[in-house]
């Protein structure tokens, strides 16, 4: 019988008795030996051992917040997160492992008194402040240091010039700054150096690890991403021959991709997006036969994608978006049978997309070839054999034809964006796509030009789009009215119908959709008033109704949105969308209901270019989250409510070109608005209008001669007589020349009709061109 004594936070010094039968042929004996082996790995000290007094005192002085269950009267080797090991006559703390404990405060300098510490992990807490500058020199036995996911600041502690034992250093997701200097002796032992997401600056520190005159460095992971490093990738990277992960994305690096990077035969991940790297990707890239992830997005690379890229048979993730790549999709890409993610959007790639064979990519889950502008042909039929596909974006190209019924074979498809192409048969497309039961995001904007909005009776009867959260049909110039089947979209959160020719009144039942919080109905031909039902939209009035569901809405691919008064924005989560109602550029009339003050979660309210009348409701001041308010180009009257100055988040405000009067409110955000927000309202006064004071305006001068009633009546009589005379003369001439007059009148009508038709075509062309230039829709 063997006894294993384990004394740590999980076992609390309990003795585990393991009965082992000495039977070499017995399988259970092997299992017992294996358990004994791992037991010693868990903690190498015995329960009867007491930690050294210096370690006991140092741990207590760390004063973590909230306090841990560490009692000064007990042995520190049994404390939570603490492990000890015997050293001569003492038992010293060798391991302090406290991740995910919600700890905060600063890391006390007393931690440097734990001189036998080999493993220190305080990751995923809320520690702040700088590290002790002598951390590395005092803890000379340290092998693993993980302080990731905290709020630590200051410079990196100074490394000792002598050889250290440090193998893993993870300081990612903090607020460290300054430059990085690592002596060759320290760099030689490191296998992982991760400072991702900090504020380090200066030249790229690669040379400290890979330019020491030898190729025996142990480094396997080097991640410098999301910092402020500048300059080119320095020479010597090839010396890190064991490197498996190299990341320096989202810095300010420039220059070319060094050829020696292709000498890293063990490299599995190359992550360099978000820099200013340029030039071609060399053909040597195919030498990286173990490469699984190639991420070079958002740079200035140009030229073709290497034609022999298919030799990277282990490639799983290829991201080359936001560059200047040209040419065709390499046919050899079909040999990358392990490919799951292919993102090449925002380049200048060309070719007939329907000719590319996707059938050899069975593991493909995400495909984004959008915004290349030059892909032609129909939607590739071979794509429907990729049964694992979850997200497809082919937007902003020159694709033609119709959506095939075969797309319903993609059972996992949840994201589909085909906007800004030349697709036809909108009703057929909607009917087919209702069969994609897992679809959550559907973007078909700027297709189906001048077709009727899909609204036949069969669509209302189909049981489709039950999971749909985003529906974008903007810029199609659809005719007709809002389809009745929209009322069944109970999970809809964002709706874009902008830039169409939709008529009729805005249906109030849209306001009953429980999770709808983004609605763009702008640039249509809607008439009638603003539906009072909208004032009770659940997702805009109650955080409990819509907030939880919105927070869970992650997008498989980002959406690109350019709403009115905003720049083109990229959204990766629905929760990043502004809660908005866009109804500008319609024919809406009536008054703005006072109940609109109930939409207290609203960020954007845009009623510009309509025919609203009446006053601006004072209740709008209840919209505490409002950022954009645009009532320009209406017929609103009365004063601007002074209570609106309490809207502290409002960054854009316009009531230009109405019939408002009185003093412009001052204070709050109103002090930041310019005259353009108020122009076109002669009755407004005060800064920043041209009427600085609000004194009564001077009345118009009376008529000459005191304005007697006799002169007025005389003038009226003269005008009346002249009118009757002209009318009689025209009637007499028509009677004499009736035949000739009717012929001329017919010619005039024909000419007018021709001019009206020409003007209509020009207006449609102008609207289409303006729509393409503004790109004011979801895609």
KACOR-V986390 format. One record per residue. N is the residue number from 0. PHI is phi in radians with two decimals (none if undefined). Layout:
N/PHI
N/PHI
This chain:
0/none
1/-2.00
2/-2.03
3/-1.95
4/-1.73
5/-2.08
6/-2.22
7/-2.50
8/-1.17
9/-1.47
10/-1.94
11/0.90
12/1.27
13/-1.24
14/-1.67
15/-1.79
16/-1.71
17/-1.97
18/-1.50
19/-2.12
20/-1.52
21/-1.44
22/-2.07
23/-1.10
24/-1.51
25/-1.46
26/-1.22
27/-1.13
28/-1.10
29/-1.14
30/-1.11
31/-1.15
32/-1.14
33/-1.13
34/-1.11
35/-1.09
36/-1.12
37/-1.21
38/-1.10
39/-1.19
40/-1.17
41/-1.08
42/-2.78
43/-1.53
44/-1.97
45/-1.63
46/-1.16
47/-1.43
48/-1.39
49/-2.00
50/-1.26
51/-1.10
52/-1.08
53/-1.15
54/-1.24
55/-1.01
56/-1.21
57/-1.14
58/-1.14
59/-1.12
60/-1.35
61/-1.13
62/0.90
63/-1.12
64/-2.12
65/-1.20
66/-1.08
67/-1.42
68/-1.44
69/-1.84
70/-1.79
71/-1.13
72/-1.59
73/-1.99
74/-1.22
75/-1.18
76/-1.18
77/-1.72
78/-1.27
79/-1.03
80/1.37
81/-1.96
82/-2.27
83/-2.15
84/-2.57
85/-1.24
86/-2.41
87/1.01
88/-1.62
89/-1.88
90/-2.02
91/-1.83
92/-1.25
93/-1.99
94/-2.50
95/-2.16
96/-2.20
97/-2.35
98/-1.35
99/0.98
100/-1.85
101/1.05
102/-1.42
103/-2.49
104/1.71
105/-1.67
106/-1.53
107/-1.13
108/-1.04
109/-1.15
110/-1.16
111/-1.27
112/-1.40
113/-1.46
114/-1.23
115/-1.74
116/-1.14
117/-1.96
118/-2.31
119/-2.30
120/-2.33
121/-2.10
122/-1.24
123/0.98
124/-2.22
125/-2.27
126/-1.18
127/-2.36
128/1.44
129/-1.45
130/-1.53
131/-0.99
132/-1.17
133/-1.71
134/-1.00
135/-1.28
136/-1.26
137/-1.39
138/-1.65
139/-1.25
140/-1.66
141/-1.10
142/-1.92
143/-2.25
144/-2.25
145/-2.22
146/-2.08
147/-1.17
148/1.00
149/-2.32
150/-2.24
151/-1.25
152/-2.21
153/1.49
154/-1.52
155/-1.19
156/-0.99
157/-1.26
158/-1.39
159/-1.22
160/-1.32
161/-1.44
162/-1.11
163/-1.98
164/-1.87
165/-1.14
166/-1.94
167/-2.16
168/-2.21
169/-2.18
170/-2.02
171/-1.14
172/1.03
173/-2.35
174/-2.18
175/-1.11
176/-2.42
177/1.45
178/-1.69
179/-2.02
180/-2.25
181/-2.21
182/-1.05
183/-1.04
184/-1.12
185/-1.29
186/-1.13
187/-1.15
188/-1.65
189/-1.23
190/-1.86
191/-2.34
192/-2.30
193/-2.21
194/-2.13
195/-1.02
196/1.05
197/-2.49
198/-2.13
199/-1.09
200/-2.42
201/1.65
202/-1.29
203/-1.11
204/-1.43
205/-0.95
206/-1.09
207/-1.18
208/-1.76
209/-2.12
210/-2.41
211/-1.76
212/1.37
213/-2.50
214/-2.03
215/-1.80
216/-1.03
217/-1.61
218/-1.09
219/-2.02
220/-2.23
221/-2.30
222/-2.20
223/-2.00
224/-1.17
225/1.00
226/-2.33
227/-2.24
228/-1.22
229/-2.19
230/1.50
231/-1.53
232/-1.24
233/-1.21
234/-1.19
235/1.87
236/-1.04
237/-1.11
238/-1.23
239/-1.45
240/-1.19
241/-1.70
242/-1.09
243/-1.92
244/-2.27
245/-2.22
246/-2.25
247/-2.50
248/-1.25
249/0.99
250/-2.15
251/-2.15
252/-1.32
253/-2.38
254/1.54
255/-1.72
256/-1.34
257/-1.12
258/-1.11
259/-1.22
260/-1.14
261/-1.39
262/-1.51
263/-1.44
264/-1.12
265/-1.64
266/-1.13
267/-1.95
268/-2.41
269/-2.10
270/-2.17
271/-2.37
272/-1.29
273/1.19
274/-2.16
275/-2.15
276/-1.23
277/-2.43
278/1.53
279/-1.60
280/-1.45
281/-1.13
282/-1.13
283/-1.14
284/-1.02
285/-1.29
286/-1.30
287/-1.48
288/-1.21
289/-1.67
290/-1.13
291/-1.95
292/-2.23
293/-2.16
294/-2.14
295/-2.20
296/-1.13
297/0.98
298/-2.26
299/-2.18
300/-1.13
301/-2.44
302/1.41
303/-1.39
304/-1.19
305/-0.85
306/-1.13
307/-1.73
308/-1.05
309/-1.14
310/-1.29
311/-1.45
312/-1.19
313/-1.59
314/-1.09
315/-1.98
316/-2.40
317/-2.11
318/-2.21
319/-2.25
320/-1.22
321/0.98
322/-2.34
323/-2.17
324/-1.17
325/-2.23
326/1.58
327/-1.56
328/-1.16
329/-1.04
330/-1.01
331/-1.18
332/-1.04
333/-1.18
334/-1.43
335/-1.45
336/-1.23
337/-1.63
338/-1.15
339/-1.99
340/-2.30
341/-2.28
342/-2.18
343/-2.23
344/-1.16
345/0.96
346/-2.34
347/-2.25
348/-1.31
349/-2.31
350/1.99
351/-1.38
352/-1.18
353/-1.20
354/-1.52
355/-1.39
356/-1.67
357/-1.56
358/-1.14
359/-1.54
360/-2.03
361/-1.20
362/-1.63
363/-1.12
364/-1.95
365/-2.33
366/-2.27
367/-2.33
368/-2.02
369/-1.21
370/1.01
371/-1.68
372/1.29
373/-2.11
374/-1.22
375/-2.13
376/1.53
377/-1.62
378/-1.05
379/-1.13
380/-1.11
381/-1.12
382/-1.13
383/-1.31
384/-1.51
385/-1.49
386/-1.17
387/-1.56
388/-1.06
389/-1.97
390/-2.47
391/-2.33
392/-2.27
393/-2.18
394/-1.16
395/0.97
396/-2.38
397/-2.20
398/-1.33
399/-2.22
400/1.56
401/-2.14
402/-1.33
403/-1.44
404/-1.06
405/-1.15
406/-1.15
407/-1.21
408/-1.21
409/-1.48
410/-1.12
411/-1.64
412/-1.11
413/-2.15
414/-2.26
415/-2.46
416/-2.23
417/-2.17
418/-1.15
419/0.99
420/-2.31
421/-2.20
422/-1.32
423/-2.24
424/1.12
425/-1.13
426/-1.09
427/-1.10
428/-1.09
429/-1.13
430/-1.06
431/-1.21
432/-1.21
433/-1.12
434/-1.43
435/-1.53
436/-1.18
437/-1.70
438/-1.16
439/-1.99
440/-2.28
441/-2.29
442/-2.17
443/-2.16
444/-1.01
445/1.04
446/-2.34
447/0.92
448/-0.97
449/1.11
450/-1.37
451/-1.17
452/-1.09
453/-1.05
454/-2.77
455/-1.43
456/-1.11
457/-1.12
458/-1.11
459/-1.17
460/-1.51
461/-1.28
462/-1.73
463/-2.18
464/1.06
465/-1.21
466/-1.86
467/-1.18
468/-1.95
469/-2.22
470/-2.28
471/-2.14
472/-2.23
473/-1.35
474/1.26
475/-1.61
476/0.97
477/-1.04
478/-1.91
479/1.90
480/-2.10
481/-1.05
482/-1.12
483/-1.24
484/-1.23
485/-1.03
486/-1.13
487/-1.56
488/-1.49
489/-1.25
490/-1.83
491/-1.14
492/-2.07
493/-2.37
494/-2.28
495/-2.17
496/-2.10
497/-1.19
498/0.96
499/-2.19
500/-2.09
501/-1.30
502/-2.00
503/1.48
504/-1.48
505/-1.30
506/-1.17
507/-1.15
508/-1.18
509/-1.03
510/-1.23
511/-1.60
512/-1.15
513/-1.16
514/-2.02
515/-1.23
516/-2.29
517/-2.28
518/-2.43
519/-2.07
520/-1.96
521/-1.24
522/1.02
523/-2.27
524/-2.14
525/-1.12
526/-2.13
527/1.48
528/-1.68
529/-1.33
530/-1.09
531/-1.15
532/-1.07
533/-1.14
534/-1.24
535/-2.05
536/-1.01
537/-0.98
538/-1.31
539/-1.94
540/-2.05
541/-2.32
542/-1.15
543/-1.18
544/-1.33
545/-1.93
546/-1.07
547/-1.09
548/-1.23
549/-1.10
550/-1.09
551/-1.50
552/-1.56
553/-1.55
554/-1.78
555/-1.15
556/-2.33
557/-1.22
558/-1.78
559/-1.95
560/-2.26
561/-2.28
562/-1.31
563/-1.02
564/1.07
565/-2.56
566/-1.45
567/-1.12
568/-2.15
569/-1.93
570/-2.12
571/-1.85
572/-2.42
573/-1.13
574/-1.15
575/-1.43
576/-1.13
577/-1.26
578/-1.31
579/-2.51
580/-2.22
581/-1.87
582/-2.34
583/-1.23
584/1.02
585/-2.27
586/-2.08
587/-1.22
588/-2.48
589/1.47
590/-1.70
591/-1.46
592/-1.15
593/-1.17
594/-1.17
595/-1.08
596/-1.18
597/-1.40
598/-1.42
599/-1.26
600/-1.67
601/-1.23
602/-1.83
603/-2.33
604/-2.31
605/-2.19
606/-2.03
607/-1.08
608/0.93
609/-2.37
610/-2.17
611/-1.15
612/-2.19
613/1.46
614/-1.66
615/-1.39
616/-1.07
617/-1.09
618/-1.18
619/-1.06
620/-1.14
621/-1.36
622/-1.43
623/-1.12
624/-1.66
625/-1.13
626/-1.96
627/-2.29
628/-2.32
629/-2.27
630/-1.99
631/-1.17
632/1.01
633/-2.30
634/-2.24
635/-1.25
636/-2.28
637/1.47
638/-1.72
639/-1.36
640/-1.00
641/-1.13
642/-1.17
643/-1.15
644/-1.22
645/-1.42
646/-1.40
647/-1.29
648/-1.70
649/-1.28
650/-1.84
651/-2.39
652/-2.55
653/-2.60
654/-2.17
655/-1.06
656/1.03
657/-2.26
658/-2.14
659/-1.36
660/-2.44
661/1.68
662/-1.41
663/-1.25
664/-1.02
665/-2.17
666/1.66
667/1.09
668/-1.22
669/-1.11
670/-1.27
671/-1.75
672/-1.47
673/-1.64
674/-1.10
675/-1.11
676/-1.29
677/-2.21
678/-1.10
679/1.44
680/-2.18
681/-1.01
682/-1.45
683/-1.40
684/-2.51
685/1.55
686/-1.08
687/-1.74
688/-1.31
689/-1.34
690/-1.61
691/-1.27
692/-1.99
693/-1.87
694/-1.21
695/-1.00
696/-1.28
697/-1.18
698/-1.18
699/-1.14
700/-1.12
701/-1.20
702/-1.07
703/-1.08
704/1.48
705/1.48
706/1.26
707/-1.14
708/-1.17
709/-1.11
710/-1.08
711/-1.11
712/-1.14
713/-1.05
714/-1.13
715/-1.13
716/-1.12
717/-1.08
718/-1.11
719/-1.11
720/-1.07
721/-1.08
722/-1.07
723/-1.09
724/-1.11
725/-1.13
726/-1.07
727/-1.09
728/-1.10
729/-1.12
730/-1.12
731/-1.11
732/-1.19
733/-1.10
734/-1.10
735/-1.27
736/-1.95
737/-1.03
738/-1.10
739/-1.15
740/-1.13
741/-1.11
742/-1.11
743/-1.13
744/-1.11
745/-1.10
746/-1.09
747/-1.09
748/-1.08
749/-1.07
750/-1.10
751/-1.09
752/-1.09
753/-1.11
754/-1.14
755/-1.12
756/-1.08
757/-1.11
758/-1.11
759/-1.06
760/-1.10
761/-1.14
762/-1.12
763/-1.09
764/-1.12
765/-1.10
766/-1.11
767/-1.13
768/-1.13
769/-1.10
770/-1.11
771/-1.16
772/-1.25
773/-1.32
774/0.93
775/-1.46
776/-2.81
777/-1.51
778/-2.64
